[in-house]
Amino acid sequence: MASSFLPKTWCSSQPLLAQADASAGTYDLAVQGFGGGGSEAAAGLGTWFFSTRANQSQRFAALLDYADLWWASAFAGYFAKSALMTQLWVWGVTENQWVARSLGSPFWKDSIASSGGGWAEIGDFPTGEGGRISNETFFSAAPNSWYLCWVWSDADIYTSGAQGSSSSAASTQVSVSVPFVVFGNL
């Protein structure tokens, strides 16, 4: 199935990494920042589905193997945020619009603010997490219609303080492999 994937990436200011490999069925993201500002990157894989008949409960499911590593730290009243969202989206060509948008896993959105003069930290650093997850969404499929189905993730960090200072820091990294996707109905 991996050879039929379409790769897609997007980056805001200076991410460390955002890549998608259609032939391997993988994508990777990493964003990091220190003191003052944010960074965001997204990557994913799309595949086409042709519906031969009307189906009010068309299923699009994807199996994901993932490994992530994230953290955020802040000092002396500053703030840091680290977030990751994984989503399944379906674009209907006949409908000319998104017919499904579903939030899946891995997913997190955490922030930390330091009060006083010390450091505050959150995250799964240095070991990270990983595993195998199945995500799914449902949509109403029209007969004899094409659908572009996406599995993608968005990594986002934000830090407060003076640009380039050590007042706060955040990092989000994830590697995803999509061994297969499934279309069907229950």
Beta strands, then each sheet from edge to edge (+ up, - down):
strand 1: 6-11
strand 2: 17-21
strand 3: 26-34
strand 4: 37-51
strand 5: 55-75
strand 6: 79-92
strand 7: 97-113
strand 8: 119-123
strand 9: 129-141
strand 10: 145-159
strand 11: 168-184
sheet 1: 1+ 4- 10+ 6- 7+
sheet 2: 2+ 3- 11+ 5- 8+
sheet 3: 2+ 3- 11+ 5- 9+
end
